[in-house]
Amino acid sequence: MIIQTICGSQASRHTSKVVAIIDDNESMQESLADLIESGGFEAQCFGSAKAFLESGLHYRAACLIVDIRMPKMSGLELQARLRQEECNVPIIFITTFEDAEIRAQAMKEGAVELLAKPFDHQLLLKMLRGTLHSETYGVGPLRFAIASRSAPVLQESFPTLE
């Protein structure tokens, strides 16, 4: 049985390799796009949450990488909007400003993780792979234990994802 939501079917997300990058910093978009593509995924960049929503990509994106602080609509506001539309696409947040309250809110609302800039690029790729290949995908987000600036890459947690 396929569960249909306003944002499309969960089945179509399983086959999608499109990762949407939503960040108002163009150099961050380009850097993340290069990283995502090096990991075998397709990256599509957006300079704002509004541009992302207008694109219709939330109907088929496999995962989102979203900056927390953006003008007009923040990453957390985008998350709330997607939840309101019953769009359960996994979200990995990134931020320059590490804040316990923001982290708690993002995680409570279902974020996969919140990474503080600068973050370990290999950790981000492992999170993407783990999120998109998780057996719990579509049921609940896969949680990662470590996501701080000083975090080592999770080497033993996901040995089959290399």
JOMOJO-V326865 format. One line per field, one symbol per residue. psi: psi as a letter, one per 40 degrees, with the letter a starting at -180 (. if undefined). A space follows every 50 residues. Layout:
psi=???
This chain:
psi=hhhhideaidddddeiehhhhhhehdddddddddddddeeihhhiheidd dddddededeidiihhidhiichiddddddddddefhfhihhiiidghhd ddddddddeeidihhhiiihdddddddddddeehdehediihihdhfide hiigdedgdee.
